[in-house]
Amino acid sequence: MHFHEVTSTIFEFALAGAFVLSLGYFILTAFALAMARLRDKPEIIVDEKRYPTVTVQIPTYNELAALNCAARCLEFDYPADKLQIMIGDDSSKPEISAKIDQFAAENPRIEISRRGDNAGFKPGNLNHMLPKAKGDYLLILDSDFLPKRDFLKRLVVPVIKDPTLAGAQAAWRIINVHDNHSTLMGTGIVNIIHSVILPFLKLTTNNCVFCGSGELVKKSYLVEHGGWTAGALTEDVDYSLRIITSGKRIAYVDDLRVRCEVPYTPRDLFRQQMRWAYGVMRAFMAHGRKLFLSRTIRKRTKFAAFLFASGYVMITLLLLTMVLGTINLVSGMLGLDPSAGQSSTYTVGHFVYDTVVNLLLTCGMLVSSIAAGFINGFGFRSLGRLVVSSLTVGVICMFFVGRGLVTAWLGLPMKWFMLKKAGNEQAVQA
């Protein structure tokens, strides 16, 4: 078999796989649009005696945005005697730590946790705070998250109703979506997860996956499972797979949205998505075998885990079709295919036509992103920009995602990247 025949065969299999997954995303999108009209009504339990004790943990590294988040948590409409608020300050800049200390001095309810370095990244920080946490549940918030006053009251509802839950995850709402093409693309990715995939998982499997922030985690279960995996770049997915494999469930509160940012520069968006891809791949490499081969775990739970990671499978297949399609074009134009003689018959025009057709067959994720945008109030004014962002910034981003997946698969290390956040320039005055 000639090289061109091999690449063409792989291309066809990759394209077929991408088409099947794309069809799946079309179905998910239809469900999402239908379910958007059927969201649960916001619920708050009036009897405060039933409220669990909660420790808010805000891990931060040289980020003054953490003060914005902490200020919002101080305003929670939640019994003060059942609420502990901690900032885990790993900052390497003394001036940042000084401002955090000043803020804590002016707000005595704020507790500061420090360990002197950033070893193990965010999960290392969280593990350091874990023994100091007094609450039965941990509310994890990244520094750029801005919860509303009733956020915690609404987030605890599922765990009050069902104490066996491993926790609850709130939906995200991006506040800087319209800044530029990078924020549009980043928002599109987040919206697919929170407005398409997770609501579908809630409906079909009654389960969810922690998303790293806006999550309420049952402390006893976390301790029982050895805490967070230090050094994991997606400690949320890593822990989710461990806890789901043990038979526990996570609730998704789709009617509760917490505001946050996405990276506002292409460089930071690419780094974030590469890091997420790396972390998710490592988590599935570590725990996926046990999860998918278990005879005691229900099939729908396994399906939930696969569906959450299906975006990375889709991107892998799309990258294969792009790369192999280009190789086939070049080999055909250069006359390197002895069997088909494509040097004279296969032109750039044919390649463009095939590319457009293949794009239409595999645009399920793009359609999901557009639909999720409408669910979140984008409107028609952003539709064209979102498509442009997906076909420009999004295409480049796929290669960084691929790099993250390959790096993880090869077992190579990856650096933790500090991302710029607008909140760091608009922090509350300490």
C-alpha positions in Angstrom: 0.0 0.0 0.0 1.4 3.4 -1.0 1.8 6.2 1.4 -1.0 8.2 -0.2 -3.3 5.3 0.1 -2.5 5.0 3.8 -3.1 8.7 4.5 -6.3 8.7 2.5 -7.6 5.7 4.4 -6.8 7.3 7.8 -8.4 10.5 6.5 -11.6 8.8 5.6 -11.8 7.1 9.0 -11.1 10.3 10.8 -13.7 12.2 8.7 -16.3 9.5 9.4 -15.6 9.6 13.1 -15.8 13.4 13.1 -19.1 13.3 11.2 -20.6 10.8 13.8 -19.5 13.0 16.7 -20.7 16.1 14.9 -24.1 14.5 14.4 -24.1 13.8 18.2 -23.5 17.5 18.8 -26.4 18.4 16.5 -28.6 16.2 18.7 -27.2 17.7 21.9 -27.8 21.2 20.6 -31.5 20.3 19.9 -31.8 19.1 23.4 -30.1 22.2 24.8 -32.5 24.5 23.0 -35.5 22.6 24.2 -34.2 22.4 27.7 -33.4 26.1 27.9 -37.2 26.6 28.1 -37.5 24.0 30.8 -34.9 25.0 33.3 -35.6 24.4 37.0 -36.9 27.5 38.8 -34.5 29.0 41.3 -34.9 27.4 44.6 -33.9 28.5 48.1 -34.5 26.5 51.3 -35.9 28.9 53.9 -35.0 27.0 57.0 -31.4 28.1 57.8 -31.0 25.4 60.4 -30.7 22.9 57.5 -27.8 24.9 55.9 -24.4 23.0 56.1 -21.2 24.7 57.2 -19.2 25.9 54.2 -15.6 27.0 53.8 -15.0 29.3 50.8 -11.6 28.8 49.3 -10.1 31.3 46.9 -6.7 30.0 45.7 -4.6 32.8 44.1 -1.2 33.5 42.7 -0.2 37.2 42.2 -3.8 38.0 41.5 -5.5 41.0 43.1 -8.7 39.9 41.4 -9.0 37.6 44.4 -10.1 40.6 46.5 -13.0 41.2 44.2 -14.1 37.6 44.7 -13.6 37.7 48.5 -15.6 41.0 48.7 -18.5 39.3 47.0 -18.3 36.3 49.4 -18.5 38.7 52.4 -21.9 39.8 51.0 -23.3 36.3 50.9 -26.8 36.0 52.4 -25.7 33.0 54.4 -25.5 32.5 58.2 -22.2 34.0 59.3 -21.7 31.3 61.9 -21.8 28.7 59.2 -19.4 30.4 56.7 -15.6 30.6 56.6 -13.8 32.5 53.9 -10.2 31.8 53.1 -7.8 33.2 50.5 -4.9 30.8 49.7 -2.2 33.3 48.8 0.7 31.6 46.9 1.9 35.0 45.5 5.6 35.5 44.8 5.2 39.3 44.7 5.3 40.9 48.2 3.3 43.9 47.1 0.4 41.6 46.1 0.5 39.8 49.4 0.7 43.1 51.3 -2.6 44.3 49.6 -4.2 41.0 50.4 -3.1 41.4 54.1 -4.5 44.9 54.2 -7.8 43.7 52.8 -8.0 41.0 55.5 -7.1 43.5 58.2 -10.1 45.6 57.1 -12.3 42.5 56.9 -11.6 40.3 59.9 -13.8 37.5 58.6 -11.2 36.8 55.8 -8.5 34.2 56.7 -5.2 34.0 54.9 -3.4 30.8 54.1 0.2 30.8 52.9 2.8 28.2 52.2 5.7 30.2 50.7 5.7 28.8 47.2 3.4 27.5 44.4 4.4 23.8 44.6 1.7 21.6 43.1 0.0 24.7 41.6 -3.7 25.2 42.4 -4.4 21.7 43.8 -1.3 22.1 46.0 -2.7 25.3 47.4 -6.1 23.7 48.0 -4.5 20.8 49.8 -2.7 23.2 52.1 -6.0 24.9 53.0 -7.8 21.6 53.4 -6.8 20.9 57.1 -7.7 24.5 58.0 -11.2 24.3 56.5 -13.9 24.1 59.2 -16.9 23.6 56.9 -18.5 20.3 55.9 -18.4 21.6 52.3 -15.8 23.6 50.4 -16.8 26.3 47.9 -14.0 26.6 45.4 -13.8 29.9 43.6 -11.1 31.1 41.2 -10.0 34.7 41.7 -12.0 36.1 38.7 -15.3 34.6 39.8 -18.0 37.1 41.1 -20.9 35.3 42.8 -24.1 37.1 43.6 -25.5 37.6 47.1 -27.8 34.5 47.0 -25.3 32.3 45.2 -24.3 30.0 48.1 -27.9 29.7 49.4 -28.9 28.3 46.0 -25.9 26.2 45.5 -26.4 24.2 48.8 -30.0 23.2 47.9 -29.0 19.9 46.2 -26.7 18.8 49.0 -29.3 19.6 51.6 -31.9 17.5 49.7 -29.4 14.7 49.2 -26.5 14.5 51.6 -24.9 11.6 49.7 -24.0 13.9 46.9 -20.3 14.5 46.4 -21.1 18.1 45.7 -22.7 20.5 43.3 -21.5 22.5 40.3 -22.9 25.9 39.3 -23.0 27.1 35.7 -20.7 29.8 34.4 -21.6 33.1 32.8 -18.8 35.0 30.9 -18.7 38.8 31.5 -16.1 39.8 28.9 -17.5 37.9 26.0 -17.7 40.8 23.6 -14.2 42.2 24.2 -12.5 40.6 21.1 -12.4 37.5 19.0 -10.4 35.6 21.6 -13.0 36.2 24.3 -15.8 35.2 21.9 -13.9 32.0 21.1 -13.2 31.3 24.8 -16.9 32.0 25.7 -18.0 29.7 23.0 -16.0 26.8 24.5 -17.3 27.5 28.0 -20.9 27.8 26.8 -20.8 24.4 25.0 -19.8 22.8 28.3 -22.2 24.7 30.6 -25.2 25.2 28.3 -25.1 22.1 26.2 -23.1 19.2 27.6 -23.7 19.5 31.4 -27.5 20.2 31.1 -27.7 17.1 28.8 -25.8 15.0 31.4 -28.1 16.2 34.1 -31.1 15.2 32.2 -29.9 11.8 30.9 -27.5 10.6 33.7 -28.4 12.7 36.7 -24.7 13.4 37.1 -22.1 16.1 36.4 -18.4 16.9 36.5 -16.7 19.5 38.6 -15.4 22.4 36.6 -12.7 23.9 38.8 -14.6 26.9 40.1 -18.2 27.6 41.3 -18.1 24.1 42.7 -19.3 22.9 46.2 -17.3 19.9 47.3 -18.2 17.6 50.2 -15.1 17.7 52.4 -15.3 14.3 54.0 -15.4 12.6 50.6 -12.4 14.6 49.4 -10.4 13.7 52.4 -11.4 10.1 52.1 -10.1 10.1 48.5 -6.7 11.6 49.4 -7.4 15.2 48.6 -6.6 16.9 45.3 -4.0 15.5 43.0 -1.0 17.9 43.5 0.4 19.2 40.2 -2.7 18.3 38.2 -3.6 21.0 35.7 -7.3 20.0 35.8 -7.7 18.8 39.4 -11.4 19.2 39.0 -11.7 16.5 36.3 -9.2 14.3 38.0 -11.2 14.3 41.3 -14.5 14.0 39.4 -13.4 10.8 37.7 -12.2 9.4 41.1 -15.4 10.3 42.9 -17.7 9.1 40.0 -15.8 5.8 39.9 -16.5 5.3 43.6 -20.2 5.5 42.9 -20.9 9.0 44.0 -22.9 11.7 42.1 -22.3 15.4 41.5 -25.3 17.7 41.0 -25.5 20.4 38.3 -27.4 23.5 39.2 -28.1 24.9 35.7 -30.4 27.7 36.9 -27.6 29.2 38.9 -24.9 31.1 37.1 -21.7 32.7 38.4 -20.0 35.4 36.5 -16.3 35.0 35.5 -13.8 35.9 32.8 -12.1 34.1 29.8 -8.6 35.0 28.6 -8.6 38.2 26.6 -5.5 37.6 24.5 -5.0 34.9 21.9 -1.8 33.7 23.6 -3.5 33.2 26.9 -6.5 31.5 25.3 -4.2 29.0 23.5 -2.3 28.4 26.7 -5.4 27.8 28.7 -6.9 25.4 26.2 -3.6 23.5 25.9 -3.4 23.2 29.7 -7.0 22.0 29.9 -6.4 19.5 27.2 -3.3 18.2 28.9 -5.0 18.0 32.3 -8.1 16.2 31.0 -6.0 13.7 29.0 -3.8 13.0 32.1 -6.9 12.5 34.2 -8.4 10.0 31.8 -5.1 8.2 31.5 -4.9 7.9 35.2 -8.5 6.9 36.0 -10.3 6.2 32.7 -9.4 2.5 32.5 -10.8 1.8 36.0 -14.0 3.8 35.2 -14.8 2.4 31.7 -13.9 -1.3 32.6 -15.7 -1.4 35.9 -18.6 -3.8 35.9 -20.3 -2.0 38.8 -20.5 1.4 37.3 -23.6 2.1 35.3 -23.3 2.5 31.5 -24.9 5.9 31.6 -22.2 7.1 34.0 -19.5 5.9 31.7 -21.4 7.6 28.9 -21.4 10.9 30.9 -17.6 10.7 31.3 -17.1 10.0 27.6 -19.4 12.8 26.5 -17.6 15.3 28.7 -14.3 14.5 27.0 -15.9 14.1 23.5 -14.8 17.6 22.5 -11.2 16.5 22.6 -11.9 13.4 20.6 -13.6 15.6 18.0 -10.7 18.1 17.9 -8.3 15.2 17.4 -10.3 13.9 14.5 -10.6 17.3 12.9 -6.9 17.9 13.2 -6.2 14.6 11.5 -8.5 15.5 8.6 -6.9 18.9 8.2 -3.3 17.6 8.3 -4.0 14.5 6.1 -6.1 16.5 3.7 -3.3 19.0 3.2 -0.8 16.2 2.7 -3.0 14.5 0.1 -3.5 17.8 -1.7 0.3 18.5 -1.8 1.1 14.9 -2.8 -1.5 15.0 -5.6 -0.3 18.4 -7.0 3.3 17.2 -6.9 2.4 13.9 -8.7 3.5 11.8 -5.7 0.4 9.6 -6.0 1.2 7.0 -8.7 -2.1 5.3 -8.6 -4.5 8.3 -9.2 -2.4 10.7 -11.1 -3.9 13.6 -9.2 -1.3 16.0 -10.3 -3.5 16.9 -13.2 -7.0 16.3 -11.9 -6.9 17.4 -8.2 -6.6 21.1 -7.9 -6.7 23.7 -5.2 -10.3 24.3 -6.3 -11.2 20.7 -5.6 -9.5 21.0 -2.2 -11.4 24.1 -1.3 -14.7 22.4 -2.3 -13.9 19.3 -0.4 -12.9 21.4 2.6 -16.2 23.3 2.6 -18.2 20.1 2.3 -16.3 18.4 5.1 -16.7 21.5 7.3 -20.5 21.4 6.8 -20.4 17.7 7.8 -18.4 18.2 10.9 -19.6 21.6 12.2 -21.5 20.2 15.1 -19.4 21.9 17.7 -19.7 25.2 15.9 -23.5 24.9 15.8 -23.5 24.0 19.5 -21.5 27.1 20.3 -23.9 29.3 18.3 -26.9 27.8 20.0 -25.3 28.1 23.4 -24.6 31.7 22.6 -28.3 32.4 22.0 -29.2 30.5 25.2 -26.9 32.9 27.0 -28.3 36.0 25.3 -25.8 36.6 22.6 -28.4 37.7 20.0 -27.8 38.0 16.3 -25.2 40.8 16.6 -22.5 38.4 17.7 -23.4 35.5 15.4 -21.1 36.5 12.5 -18.2 37.4 14.8 -18.5 34.1 16.6 -18.3 32.2 13.3 -15.3 34.2 12.3 -13.7 33.6 15.6 -14.3 29.9 15.4 -12.8 29.7 11.9 -9.7 31.8 12.7 -8.8 31.9 16.4 -10.6 28.5 16.9 -8.6 26.7 14.2 -5.3 27.9 15.6 -6.5 27.0 19.1 -7.1 23.4 17.9 -3.4 22.9 17.2 -2.6 24.0 20.7 -5.2 21.6 22.1 -3.6 18.9 20.0 -0.2 19.8 21.4 -1.6 19.4 24.9 -3.1 16.1 24.2 0.0 14.7 22.6 2.2 16.0 25.4 0.0 14.3 27.9 -0.1 11.1 26.0 3.7 11.0 25.8 3.9 11.5 29.6 5.8 14.7 29.2 5.5 17.5 31.8 3.8 20.8 31.1 4.3 24.2 32.7 1.6 25.9 34.6 0.8 29.2 32.9 -0.3 32.4 34.6 -3.1 34.1 32.6 -3.9 37.8 32.5 -7.2 38.8 34.1 -9.0 42.1 33.7 -10.0 41.8 37.4 -6.4 42.2 38.4 -6.5 45.7 37.1 -9.8 46.5 38.6 -9.4 45.1 42.1 -11.2 46.6 45.0 -9.3 49.2 46.9 -7.7 47.4 49.9 
